[in-house]
């Protein structure tokens, strides 16, 4: 299981310091070098389109590490 979390960390996407909720949009913006507001706008637009934007955001939140490299899912599984 540790290799799974190591692979996630190696993607280079972290929940960023530009947080409004969980930092997923800010982390993606930092990784791809775009404005956090653009990523937030795209996320809001994904909510009105058919699909499951909220589910994807939730999955990203539990799988993406924060600035310290802590992944919420890994932390909850190791307790």
Residue frames as qw, qx, qy, qz and C-alpha x, y, z in Angstrom:
[[0.000, 0.886, 0.464, 0.000, 0.00, 0.00, 0.00],
 [0.339, -0.732, 0.092, 0.584, 2.93, 2.34, 0.64],
 [0.382, -0.024, 0.576, 0.723, 3.98, 2.09, -3.00],
 [0.116, 0.721, 0.620, 0.288, 0.52, 3.41, -3.99],
 [0.216, -0.935, -0.189, 0.208, 0.92, 6.50, -1.79],
 [0.470, -0.458, 0.366, 0.660, 4.52, 6.96, -2.96],
 [0.347, 0.326, 0.642, 0.601, 3.27, 6.95, -6.56],
 [0.019, -0.888, -0.450, -0.098, 0.69, 9.61, -5.71],
 [0.366, -0.814, 0.058, 0.448, 3.37, 11.80, -4.11],
 [0.500, -0.183, 0.509, 0.676, 5.57, 11.41, -7.19],
 [0.333, 0.706, 0.557, 0.284, 2.90, 13.05, -9.40],
 [0.324, 0.076, -0.038, 0.942, 4.00, 16.42, -8.07],
 [0.307, -0.575, -0.327, -0.684, 0.48, 17.59, -7.21],
 [0.282, -0.206, -0.706, 0.616, -0.08, 18.77, -3.66],
 [0.148, -0.845, -0.507, -0.080, -3.04, 20.42, -2.05],
 [0.447, 0.431, -0.064, 0.782, -1.68, 23.92, -2.25],
 [0.240, -0.274, -0.435, 0.823, -1.38, 26.93, -0.01],
 [0.245, -0.037, -0.212, -0.945, -4.03, 28.75, -2.09],
 [0.094, -0.289, -0.948, 0.090, -6.86, 27.09, -0.17],
 [0.430, -0.256, -0.071, -0.863, -10.51, 27.95, -0.06],
 [0.892, -0.254, -0.046, -0.371, -11.82, 24.51, 0.95],
 [0.927, -0.276, 0.213, 0.139, -9.42, 21.59, 0.82],
 [0.202, -0.736, 0.468, 0.445, -6.78, 23.06, -1.49],
 [0.722, 0.200, 0.620, 0.234, -7.33, 20.72, -4.42],
 [0.472, 0.838, 0.230, 0.147, -7.91, 23.49, -6.99],
 [0.123, -0.939, 0.313, 0.068, -4.97, 25.49, -5.62],
 [0.626, -0.385, 0.638, 0.228, -2.71, 22.45, -5.79],
 [0.687, 0.437, 0.521, 0.257, -3.70, 21.69, -9.36],
 [0.255, 0.964, 0.040, 0.057, -3.17, 25.34, -10.29],
 [0.337, -0.794, 0.477, 0.168, 0.33, 25.32, -8.77],
 [0.716, -0.092, 0.646, 0.248, 1.22, 22.08, -10.56],
 [0.572, 0.517, 0.525, 0.360, 0.13, 23.31, -13.99],
 [0.340, -0.148, 0.073, 0.926, 1.18, 26.94, -13.56],
 [0.097, -0.550, -0.499, -0.663, -2.25, 28.53, -13.94],
 [0.242, -0.371, 0.262, -0.857, -4.33, 30.81, -11.75],
 [0.053, 0.144, 0.916, -0.371, -6.14, 29.11, -8.85],
 [0.433, 0.391, 0.289, -0.759, -9.23, 31.11, -9.82],
 [0.508, 0.337, -0.563, -0.558, -9.22, 29.56, -13.29],
 [0.270, 0.031, -0.961, 0.042, -9.13, 26.06, -11.82],
 [0.183, 0.275, 0.694, -0.639, -11.90, 26.99, -9.36],
 [0.497, 0.387, -0.078, -0.773, -14.00, 28.34, -12.22],
 [0.474, 0.224, -0.776, -0.351, -13.51, 25.14, -14.20],
 [0.086, -0.091, -0.936, 0.329, -14.50, 23.13, -11.12],
 [0.349, 0.353, 0.432, -0.753, -17.69, 25.17, -10.65],
 [0.539, 0.366, -0.386, -0.653, -18.50, 24.70, -14.33],
 [0.316, 0.124, -0.936, -0.091, -17.99, 20.96, -13.91],
 [0.182, 0.176, 0.782, -0.570, -20.68, 20.99, -11.23],
 [0.534, 0.426, 0.161, -0.713, -23.34, 22.17, -13.67],
 [0.497, 0.357, -0.674, -0.414, -22.38, 19.66, -16.35],
 [0.947, -0.163, -0.092, -0.262, -23.64, 16.10, -16.10],
 [0.650, 0.325, -0.588, 0.355, -21.19, 14.08, -14.11],
 [0.724, -0.612, -0.296, 0.115, -19.81, 13.89, -10.65],
 [0.315, 0.703, -0.271, 0.577, -17.50, 16.88, -10.08],
 [0.510, -0.681, 0.299, -0.433, -18.08, 16.76, -6.32],
 [0.977, -0.175, 0.119, 0.025, -17.14, 13.08, -6.15],
 [0.752, 0.443, -0.131, 0.470, -13.95, 13.68, -8.14],
 [0.018, -0.764, 0.290, -0.576, -13.07, 16.62, -5.87],
 [0.753, -0.540, 0.239, -0.290, -13.62, 14.46, -2.78],
 [0.973, 0.051, 0.030, 0.224, -11.45, 11.68, -4.13],
 [0.505, 0.616, -0.205, 0.569, -8.71, 14.19, -5.00],
 [0.325, -0.766, 0.262, -0.489, -8.94, 15.64, -1.48],
 [0.855, -0.433, 0.262, -0.111, -8.38, 12.28, 0.23],
 [0.929, 0.162, 0.122, 0.311, -5.62, 11.21, -2.18],
 [0.444, 0.723, -0.135, 0.511, -3.55, 14.36, -2.75],
 [0.625, -0.292, -0.390, 0.610, -0.84, 15.15, -0.20],
 [0.111, -0.980, -0.147, 0.069, -0.71, 18.51, 1.55],
 [0.253, 0.885, -0.350, 0.173, 2.38, 20.75, 1.65],
 [0.406, -0.608, 0.661, -0.169, 3.98, 18.43, 4.23],
 [0.333, 0.271, -0.869, -0.246, 3.39, 15.32, 2.11],
 [0.300, 0.076, 0.833, -0.459, 0.60, 13.99, 4.36],
 [0.357, -0.133, -0.682, -0.624, -2.14, 12.11, 2.48],
 [0.553, -0.248, 0.302, -0.736, -5.45, 12.07, 4.44],
 [0.921, 0.012, -0.242, -0.305, -6.37, 8.52, 3.33],
 [0.665, 0.260, -0.608, 0.346, -2.98, 7.13, 4.30],
 [0.068, -0.351, 0.541, -0.762, -3.14, 8.90, 7.67],
 [0.719, -0.181, 0.162, -0.651, -6.57, 7.45, 8.39],
 [0.916, 0.113, -0.366, -0.122, -5.54, 3.95, 7.37],
 [0.562, 0.292, -0.607, 0.480, -2.42, 3.94, 9.58],
 [0.339, -0.490, 0.358, -0.719, -4.20, 5.05, 12.75]]
